[in-house]
């Protein structure tokens, strides 16, 4: 048997002292819709799942990791380059078999990017200036925190008291912004939610099998936005409960007013700065 991966060994040691729930999430997009989706399960489930997923990857013809867009691109790319459609579908079936064998639930949170961005585009300030004050204004941020809020609420509604850790696929600096904000914000969570709000981290989906399963779910959901659901998605949805949520921030319809107030403050600041500049000497 191959040596246990460091992240599994570390989590196993932590689970000895504190029961844990862990969710793994990846992003996808279709047209103007951006979404984050993935699976939530107990630690011991993930340990068994990882072994089963690796067995499915290693079965001939073997792949090192799974990425939905590589399997579904035309022509197939990456690990599936040169594969026939029949072989790809057979591998997908094996991977979906693994997902269906383990106890977990799915979560998907998404939004229309144009609708989200329109709430901020009226600002006279640049997006960079707006972001420097309002912080998390990118649609990715909204989806991350909507996903987290959905999982935590599900656990609370179930009467669960186990710590909830969420792992997201790496995302070019924006995930780091989310993590920093989250660490500060969770101190102000309601007591019941703060008690179970664990860590928020990121990892490479090529290295973490559970993130590959999240990628499969996200890719399948995104595909349903333009085509009828594939059998792979129907099987997962028939086996597991999948929760859907809109990722727009609370009081989203009030954002234009907030942006307007920001514009006023920003404009007055620019005027004060301009008035403080030394005047050119008169010749």
C-alpha positions as CSV (number, residue, x, y, z in Angstrom):
1,X,0.0,0.0,0.0
2,X,1.4,3.5,-0.9
3,X,2.4,5.7,2.0
4,X,-0.4,7.9,3.4
5,X,-0.5,11.4,2.0
6,X,0.7,14.1,4.4
7,X,-2.7,16.0,4.4
8,X,-4.5,12.8,5.2
9,X,-2.1,11.9,8.0
10,X,-2.4,15.4,9.4
11,X,-6.2,15.4,9.3
12,X,-6.3,12.0,10.8
13,X,-4.3,13.2,13.8
14,X,-6.6,16.2,14.2
15,X,-9.7,14.0,13.9
16,X,-8.4,12.0,16.9
17,X,-9.2,14.9,19.0
18,X,-12.0,16.7,17.1
19,X,-14.6,15.2,14.8
20,X,-14.5,17.0,11.5
21,X,-16.6,17.7,8.5
22,X,-14.7,18.7,5.3
23,X,-15.9,20.1,2.1
24,X,-14.0,20.3,-1.2
25,X,-14.9,22.8,-3.9
26,X,-13.9,23.8,-7.4
27,X,-15.2,26.4,-9.8
28,X,-16.6,26.2,-13.3
29,X,-18.4,28.6,-15.8
30,X,-20.7,28.4,-18.7
31,X,-21.5,31.5,-20.7
32,X,-22.2,34.3,-18.2
33,X,-22.7,32.0,-15.2
34,X,-19.9,31.4,-12.7
35,X,-20.3,28.7,-10.1
36,X,-18.5,26.8,-7.3
37,X,-19.6,23.3,-6.5
38,X,-18.3,20.3,-4.5
39,X,-18.9,17.7,-1.9
40,X,-19.1,17.6,1.9
41,X,-18.5,14.6,4.1
42,X,-16.9,13.4,7.3
43,X,-13.1,12.9,7.5
44,X,-13.3,9.1,7.6
45,X,-15.4,9.1,4.5
46,X,-12.9,11.2,2.7
47,X,-10.1,8.8,3.7
48,X,-11.9,5.9,2.2
49,X,-13.0,7.9,-0.8
50,X,-9.5,8.9,-1.6
51,X,-8.3,5.3,-1.8
52,X,-11.3,4.4,-4.1
53,X,-10.8,7.4,-6.3
54,X,-7.1,6.6,-6.7
55,X,-8.0,3.0,-7.6
56,X,-10.3,4.3,-10.3
57,X,-7.7,6.7,-11.7
58,X,-5.1,3.9,-11.8
59,X,-7.3,1.4,-13.5
60,X,-6.4,0.9,-17.2
61,X,-6.2,3.1,-19.1
62,X,-4.8,5.1,-16.2
63,X,-4.7,8.9,-15.7
64,X,-2.8,10.8,-13.1
65,X,-5.6,13.1,-12.1
66,X,-9.1,14.1,-13.4
67,X,-10.1,17.4,-14.9
68,X,-13.6,17.7,-16.4
69,X,-12.6,20.2,-19.1
70,X,-9.9,17.9,-20.3
71,X,-12.4,15.0,-20.6
72,X,-15.0,17.2,-22.4
73,X,-12.9,19.4,-24.6
74,X,-13.0,18.8,-28.4
75,X,-10.6,17.2,-29.0
76,X,-10.0,15.7,-25.5
77,X,-6.9,17.2,-23.9
78,X,-4.4,16.7,-21.0
79,X,-4.8,13.3,-19.4
80,X,-7.4,12.4,-22.0
81,X,-5.5,13.4,-25.2
82,X,-6.0,10.8,-27.9
83,X,-8.7,9.0,-26.0
84,X,-11.9,7.8,-27.7
85,X,-15.2,9.2,-26.4
86,X,-16.2,5.7,-25.4
87,X,-13.0,5.3,-23.2
88,X,-13.6,8.7,-21.6
89,X,-17.2,7.9,-20.8
90,X,-16.1,4.6,-19.3
91,X,-13.6,6.3,-17.0
92,X,-16.1,8.9,-16.0
93,X,-18.5,6.1,-15.1
94,X,-15.9,4.6,-12.8
95,X,-15.3,7.9,-11.1
96,X,-19.0,8.6,-10.6
97,X,-19.3,5.1,-9.2
98,X,-16.9,6.1,-6.5
99,X,-18.8,9.3,-5.7
100,X,-22.1,7.4,-5.5
101,X,-20.6,4.7,-3.1
102,X,-19.7,7.2,-0.4
103,X,-22.0,9.1,2.0
104,X,-21.8,12.9,1.2
105,X,-23.9,15.8,0.0
106,X,-23.3,18.3,-2.7
107,X,-23.4,22.1,-2.7
108,X,-23.4,24.5,-5.6
109,X,-23.5,28.3,-5.5
110,X,-23.4,30.5,-8.5
111,X,-24.4,33.8,-10.1
112,X,-24.8,35.7,-13.4
113,X,-21.5,37.5,-13.7
114,X,-23.0,40.4,-15.7
115,X,-25.7,40.9,-13.1
116,X,-23.2,40.9,-10.3
117,X,-20.7,43.3,-12.1
118,X,-23.5,45.7,-13.1
119,X,-24.0,46.5,-9.4
120,X,-20.5,48.0,-9.3
121,X,-19.9,49.4,-12.8
122,X,-21.7,52.8,-12.2
123,X,-18.8,53.9,-9.9
124,X,-16.7,56.8,-11.1
125,X,-13.7,55.2,-9.4
126,X,-11.8,52.4,-11.1
127,X,-12.5,48.8,-10.1
128,X,-9.1,48.7,-8.4
129,X,-10.0,51.7,-6.3
130,X,-13.4,50.4,-5.5
131,X,-11.9,47.1,-4.4
132,X,-9.4,48.8,-2.2
133,X,-12.2,50.0,0.0
134,X,-15.1,47.5,-0.4
135,X,-12.6,44.6,-0.5
136,X,-14.5,41.6,-1.8
137,X,-16.3,42.8,-4.9
138,X,-15.3,40.1,-7.4
139,X,-17.8,37.4,-8.3
140,X,-15.4,34.7,-7.2
141,X,-15.4,36.1,-3.7
142,X,-19.2,36.1,-3.6
143,X,-19.4,32.4,-4.6
144,X,-16.8,31.4,-2.1
145,X,-18.6,33.0,0.8
146,X,-22.0,31.9,-0.4
147,X,-20.7,28.3,-0.5
148,X,-19.3,28.6,3.0
149,X,-22.5,30.1,4.3
150,X,-24.6,27.4,2.7
151,X,-22.5,24.5,4.2
152,X,-22.5,26.1,7.7
153,X,-26.3,26.6,7.5
154,X,-26.9,23.0,6.4
155,X,-24.8,21.7,9.3
156,X,-26.6,24.0,11.8
157,X,-30.0,22.9,10.5
158,X,-29.0,19.3,10.9
159,X,-28.1,20.0,14.5
160,X,-24.4,19.0,13.8
161,X,-21.7,20.2,16.2
162,X,-18.6,19.0,14.3
163,X,-16.0,21.5,13.0
164,X,-16.4,22.3,9.3
165,X,-13.3,22.8,7.2
166,X,-13.6,23.9,3.6
167,X,-10.9,23.4,0.9
168,X,-11.1,25.2,-2.4
169,X,-9.1,24.7,-5.6
170,X,-6.2,27.2,-6.0
171,X,-7.3,30.5,-7.5
172,X,-4.5,33.0,-8.4
173,X,-4.4,35.1,-5.3
174,X,-8.2,35.6,-4.9
175,X,-8.5,32.6,-2.6
176,X,-5.8,34.1,-0.4
177,X,-7.9,37.3,-0.1
178,X,-10.9,35.2,0.9
179,X,-8.9,33.3,3.5
180,X,-7.6,36.5,5.1
181,X,-11.1,38.1,5.2
182,X,-12.6,34.9,6.5
183,X,-10.2,34.6,9.5
184,X,-11.2,38.1,10.6
185,X,-14.9,37.8,9.8
186,X,-15.6,34.5,11.6
187,X,-14.8,36.1,14.9
188,X,-18.1,38.0,14.5
189,X,-20.2,34.9,13.4
190,X,-23.3,34.1,15.6
191,X,-22.1,31.7,18.4
192,X,-23.8,28.6,16.9
193,X,-22.0,29.1,13.6
194,X,-18.7,30.3,15.0
195,X,-18.5,27.1,17.1
196,X,-18.3,24.9,14.0
197,X,-16.6,27.3,11.5
198,X,-13.2,25.7,10.9
199,X,-10.5,26.5,8.4
200,X,-10.7,27.8,4.9
201,X,-7.8,26.7,2.7
202,X,-6.8,26.1,-0.9
203,X,-5.1,23.2,-2.6
204,X,-4.0,21.9,-6.0
205,X,-6.8,19.8,-7.6
206,X,-4.2,17.7,-9.4
207,X,-2.9,16.5,-6.1
208,X,-6.1,16.2,-4.0
209,X,-8.6,13.5,-5.2
210,X,-11.6,15.1,-3.4
211,X,-11.0,18.3,-5.4
212,X,-11.2,16.3,-8.6
213,X,-14.6,15.0,-7.5
214,X,-15.6,18.6,-6.9
215,X,-14.4,19.5,-10.4
216,X,-16.4,16.7,-11.8
217,X,-19.6,17.9,-10.1
218,X,-18.9,21.6,-11.1
219,X,-18.3,20.6,-14.7
220,X,-21.4,18.5,-14.9
221,X,-23.6,21.2,-13.4
222,X,-22.1,23.9,-15.7
223,X,-22.8,21.6,-18.7
224,X,-26.5,21.4,-17.8
225,X,-26.7,25.1,-18.5
226,X,-26.4,24.5,-22.2
227,X,-27.3,20.8,-22.7
228,X,-29.6,18.2,-21.1
229,X,-28.1,16.7,-18.0
230,X,-25.7,13.8,-18.7
231,X,-26.3,10.4,-17.1
232,X,-23.3,11.1,-14.9
233,X,-25.0,14.1,-13.3
234,X,-28.3,12.3,-13.0
235,X,-26.7,9.4,-11.2
236,X,-25.0,11.8,-8.7
237,X,-28.1,13.8,-8.1
238,X,-30.2,10.7,-7.6
239,X,-27.8,9.3,-5.1
240,X,-26.9,12.4,-3.1
241,X,-28.7,15.5,-2.0
242,X,-27.3,18.6,-3.9
243,X,-28.1,22.0,-2.4
244,X,-28.2,25.0,-4.7
245,X,-27.8,28.7,-3.6
246,X,-27.6,32.0,-5.3
247,X,-24.3,33.7,-4.6
248,X,-25.4,37.3,-4.6
249,X,-24.4,39.0,-1.4
250,X,-27.1,39.8,1.2
251,X,-29.0,43.0,0.4
252,X,-27.5,42.8,-3.1
253,X,-30.1,45.3,-4.4
254,X,-28.6,47.9,-2.0
255,X,-25.1,47.7,-3.5
256,X,-25.6,50.5,-6.1
257,X,-26.6,52.8,-3.3
258,X,-23.5,51.8,-1.4
259,X,-21.4,52.4,-4.5
260,X,-23.0,55.8,-4.9
261,X,-22.0,56.7,-1.4
262,X,-18.5,55.5,-2.0
263,X,-18.3,57.7,-5.1
264,X,-19.3,60.8,-3.2
265,X,-16.7,60.1,-0.5
266,X,-14.1,59.3,-3.1
267,X,-14.9,62.4,-5.1
268,X,-14.6,64.7,-2.0
269,X,-11.3,63.1,-1.1
270,X,-10.0,63.8,-4.6
271,X,-11.1,67.5,-4.3
272,X,-9.4,67.8,-0.9
273,X,-6.2,66.3,-2.4
274,X,-6.4,68.7,-5.3
275,X,-6.9,71.7,-3.0
276,X,-3.9,70.7,-0.9
277,X,-1.5,70.7,-3.8
278,X,0.9,73.7,-3.8
279,X,0.0,76.3,-6.4
280,X,2.4,77.2,-9.2
281,X,4.2,80.5,-8.7
282,X,2.8,83.4,-10.5
283,X,5.3,84.8,-13.1
